[in-house]
Amino acid sequence: MLQCIIVFWLDLKRDKGQKRIGISTFTNFMAKHDRTGFLMKLIAENLSADRGEVRIFEKVSFELSAGEGMVVTGPNGAGKSTLLRVLAGFLRSSQGRVQLDGGELAPQSHFLGPNNGMKPNLSVAENLDFWRRYYVGTSNIYDALEKVQLAHVRDMPFNDLSTGQKRRVAIARVFVAHRPVWLMDEPTSGLDSDAEAMFAALVADHMNGGGIVIAATHLPIVVKGMKRLRFEGGAS
């Protein structure tokens, strides 16, 4: 790791005209590695989950390294949302294990559920400020809203927004505090085609910066290089 830092410093010193490229490369390199210098990797091995006496899914395994993502698809009741809740630590798996190299997954992940998680009578800024304090984040709320192209609604009551705007504000939660893993359940629900494309670009940017994204969805998320996990069966 020290050797890599020295190389980056020498490159910047030789050619100040390449400073922006050098810093960007260095930032991506650091984002993809934990403190020991190893590539961050999310591993799920033989996961099974039950709801009461009913087995929802079983023997699910996958690996995602820094800069990778996965779309989880399947019919209603097949276990997509349950898988995300197991990964987030909200539900205990019946079998198997989840491991994030370099630490526990829960404190290093954002979970975006199908509900937006916002107080309707608070302003957009007040809602995001709550989540920023909850996550112990330091990011600027205006910048987070800029990411989803909604800086102009900062002072509006959340309840006054359209369905699509509400979902975009919910997505802005992931930008009020940096966490490398995004766990997202139906993230594009309620979005129009332009907002879907915007979301796909945000996912691609997070992955390019070394992040990991897992999204459960019925709608297509077009991001180059994302893996696919298909659940079969489901409730009738």
C-alpha positions as CSV (number, residue, x, y, z in Angstrom):
1,M,0.0,0.0,0.0
2,L,2.8,2.4,0.9
3,Q,4.5,1.7,-2.4
4,C,1.4,2.5,-4.3
5,I,1.0,5.8,-2.4
6,I,4.6,6.8,-3.3
7,V,4.0,6.0,-7.0
8,F,0.9,8.2,-7.1
9,W,2.8,11.0,-5.4
10,L,5.7,10.8,-7.8
11,D,3.3,10.8,-10.8
12,L,1.6,14.0,-9.5
13,K,4.9,15.6,-8.9
14,R,6.3,14.9,-12.4
15,D,3.3,16.3,-14.3
16,K,0.9,18.7,-12.5
17,G,-1.2,18.7,-15.7
18,Q,-2.2,15.1,-14.8
19,K,-3.2,16.0,-11.2
20,R,-6.9,15.4,-11.7
21,I,-6.4,12.0,-13.3
22,G,-3.9,11.0,-10.6
23,I,-6.2,11.9,-7.7
24,S,-9.2,10.2,-9.3
25,T,-7.2,7.0,-9.9
26,F,-5.9,7.1,-6.3
27,T,-9.4,7.7,-4.9
28,N,-10.8,4.8,-6.8
29,F,-7.9,2.6,-5.7
30,M,-8.4,3.5,-2.0
31,A,-12.2,3.0,-2.3
32,K,-11.8,-0.5,-3.6
33,H,-9.4,-1.6,-0.8
34,D,-9.8,-2.0,3.0
35,R,-7.2,-0.8,5.4
36,T,-5.1,-3.9,5.0
37,G,-4.8,-3.3,1.2
38,F,-7.1,-6.3,0.2
39,L,-9.8,-5.9,-2.4
40,M,-13.2,-5.5,-0.7
41,K,-15.4,-8.5,-1.3
42,L,-19.0,-9.4,-0.3
43,I,-19.5,-13.2,0.0
44,A,-22.8,-15.1,0.6
45,E,-22.5,-18.8,1.1
46,N,-25.4,-21.3,1.1
47,L,-27.9,-18.8,2.4
48,S,-31.4,-20.1,3.3
49,A,-34.3,-18.2,4.9
50,D,-37.7,-19.1,6.3
51,R,-40.9,-17.3,7.0
52,G,-42.5,-19.1,9.9
53,E,-42.5,-22.8,8.8
54,V,-42.1,-21.9,5.1
55,R,-38.7,-22.0,3.4
56,I,-38.5,-18.9,1.2
57,F,-35.2,-19.6,-0.5
58,E,-32.3,-21.9,0.1
59,K,-28.6,-22.4,-0.8
60,V,-28.1,-19.0,-2.4
61,S,-24.4,-18.2,-2.9
62,F,-22.6,-15.4,-4.7
63,E,-19.5,-13.2,-4.5
64,L,-19.2,-9.5,-5.4
65,S,-15.9,-7.6,-5.4
66,A,-15.4,-3.9,-5.3
67,G,-16.8,-2.3,-8.4
68,E,-19.4,-5.0,-9.0
69,G,-23.1,-5.2,-8.8
70,M,-26.0,-7.6,-9.1
71,V,-29.6,-7.4,-10.1
72,V,-32.0,-9.9,-8.3
73,T,-35.1,-10.8,-10.2
74,G,-38.0,-13.2,-9.9
75,P,-41.8,-13.3,-9.2
76,N,-43.5,-11.9,-6.2
77,G,-42.9,-14.0,-3.0
78,A,-39.8,-15.7,-4.5
79,G,-37.5,-14.2,-1.8
80,K,-35.9,-11.1,-3.4
81,S,-36.8,-8.8,-0.6
82,T,-36.1,-11.4,2.0
83,L,-32.6,-11.8,0.6
84,L,-31.8,-8.1,0.9
85,R,-33.2,-8.0,4.5
86,V,-30.9,-11.0,5.4
87,L,-27.9,-9.2,3.9
88,A,-28.8,-6.0,5.7
89,G,-29.1,-7.8,9.0
90,F,-32.8,-7.2,9.5
91,L,-33.6,-11.0,9.3
92,R,-31.5,-13.9,10.4
93,S,-30.8,-16.6,7.8
94,S,-31.8,-20.2,8.6
95,Q,-28.5,-21.4,7.1
96,G,-25.3,-20.0,5.6
97,R,-23.3,-16.9,6.2
98,V,-22.7,-13.4,4.9
99,Q,-19.2,-11.9,5.0
100,L,-17.8,-8.5,3.9
101,D,-14.0,-8.7,3.9
102,G,-12.7,-5.9,6.1
103,G,-15.6,-5.7,8.5
104,E,-19.3,-6.2,9.2
105,L,-21.7,-5.5,6.4
106,A,-24.5,-3.6,8.2
107,P,-22.5,-0.5,9.2
108,Q,-21.0,-0.3,5.7
109,S,-24.2,-0.6,3.8
110,H,-27.2,1.5,2.8
111,F,-30.5,-0.2,2.7
112,L,-33.3,1.3,0.6
113,G,-36.6,-0.5,1.0
114,P,-39.7,-0.2,-1.2
115,N,-41.0,2.4,1.3
116,N,-39.3,5.8,1.1
117,G,-38.7,6.2,4.8
118,M,-39.6,9.9,5.0
119,K,-41.8,11.9,7.3
120,P,-44.5,13.5,5.1
121,N,-44.9,16.7,7.0
122,L,-41.2,17.5,7.2
123,S,-39.4,19.3,4.5
124,V,-37.1,17.4,2.1
125,A,-34.0,18.9,3.8
126,E,-35.3,18.0,7.3
127,N,-35.8,14.4,6.2
128,L,-32.4,14.1,4.7
129,D,-30.8,15.8,7.7
130,F,-32.4,13.2,9.9
131,W,-30.8,10.4,7.8
132,R,-27.5,12.2,7.7
133,R,-27.4,12.3,11.5
134,Y,-28.6,8.7,11.7
135,Y,-25.8,7.6,9.5
136,V,-23.3,10.0,11.1
137,G,-22.7,11.5,7.7
138,T,-20.9,14.7,6.8
139,S,-22.1,15.2,3.2
140,N,-24.0,18.3,2.1
141,I,-27.7,17.8,1.7
142,Y,-27.8,20.1,-1.3
143,D,-25.2,18.1,-3.1
144,A,-27.1,14.9,-2.3
145,L,-30.2,16.4,-3.9
146,E,-28.1,17.6,-6.9
147,K,-27.3,13.9,-7.5
148,V,-31.0,13.1,-8.1
149,Q,-31.6,16.5,-9.8
150,L,-33.9,17.8,-7.1
151,A,-32.0,20.6,-5.4
152,H,-34.9,22.9,-6.1
153,V,-37.3,21.0,-3.8
154,R,-35.1,21.2,-0.8
155,D,-37.5,23.3,1.3
156,M,-40.8,21.7,0.1
157,P,-42.8,19.4,2.4
158,F,-42.0,15.8,1.4
159,N,-45.8,15.1,1.1
160,D,-46.1,17.8,-1.7
161,L,-43.8,15.9,-4.1
162,S,-44.9,13.7,-6.9
163,T,-44.5,9.9,-6.6
164,G,-41.3,9.9,-8.7
165,Q,-39.8,12.9,-6.8
166,K,-40.4,11.1,-3.5
167,R,-38.5,8.1,-4.7
168,R,-35.7,10.2,-6.0
169,V,-35.4,11.9,-2.6
170,A,-35.3,8.5,-1.0
171,I,-32.5,7.6,-3.3
172,A,-30.6,10.7,-2.2
173,R,-30.3,9.2,1.2
174,V,-27.3,7.1,0.0
175,F,-25.4,10.3,-0.7
176,V,-25.7,12.0,2.7
177,A,-23.2,9.5,4.1
178,H,-20.7,7.4,2.2
179,R,-21.2,3.6,2.6
180,P,-19.6,1.3,0.1
181,V,-22.5,-1.2,-0.3
182,W,-25.9,-0.3,-1.5
183,L,-28.8,-2.8,-0.9
184,M,-31.9,-1.6,-2.8
185,D,-35.4,-3.1,-3.0
186,E,-37.4,-1.9,-6.0
187,P,-35.3,1.3,-6.3
188,T,-36.8,2.5,-9.5
189,S,-40.5,2.0,-8.5
190,G,-42.4,5.1,-9.5
191,L,-39.7,6.6,-11.7
192,D,-40.2,7.7,-15.3
193,S,-37.8,6.6,-18.0
194,D,-35.5,9.7,-17.6
195,A,-35.2,9.1,-13.9
196,E,-34.5,5.4,-14.5
197,A,-31.6,6.3,-16.7
198,M,-30.4,8.8,-14.1
199,F,-30.5,6.1,-11.4
200,A,-28.6,3.6,-13.7
201,A,-25.9,6.3,-14.1
202,L,-25.6,6.7,-10.3
203,V,-25.3,3.0,-9.9
204,A,-22.6,2.8,-12.6
205,D,-20.7,5.7,-11.0
206,H,-20.8,4.1,-7.5
207,M,-19.5,0.9,-9.0
208,N,-16.8,2.7,-10.9
209,G,-15.7,4.2,-7.6
210,G,-15.3,0.8,-6.0
211,G,-18.8,0.4,-4.5
212,I,-21.0,-2.7,-4.5
213,V,-24.7,-2.6,-5.5
214,I,-27.4,-5.3,-5.1
215,A,-30.8,-4.3,-6.4
216,A,-33.9,-6.4,-6.3
217,T,-36.4,-5.4,-8.9
218,H,-39.1,-6.2,-11.4
219,L,-37.9,-3.4,-13.7
220,P,-34.8,-3.5,-15.8
221,I,-31.7,-1.7,-14.5
222,V,-29.3,-1.3,-17.4
223,V,-25.8,-1.0,-16.0
224,K,-22.9,-2.6,-17.9
225,G,-21.3,-5.6,-16.1
226,M,-24.0,-6.1,-13.4
227,K,-24.5,-9.8,-12.6
228,R,-27.9,-11.5,-12.5
229,L,-29.5,-13.7,-9.8
230,R,-32.9,-15.1,-10.7
231,F,-35.3,-16.5,-8.1
232,E,-37.9,-19.0,-9.2
233,G,-41.2,-20.0,-7.7
234,G,-42.9,-17.4,-5.5
235,A,-46.4,-17.0,-4.0
236,S,-49.4,-17.8,-6.1
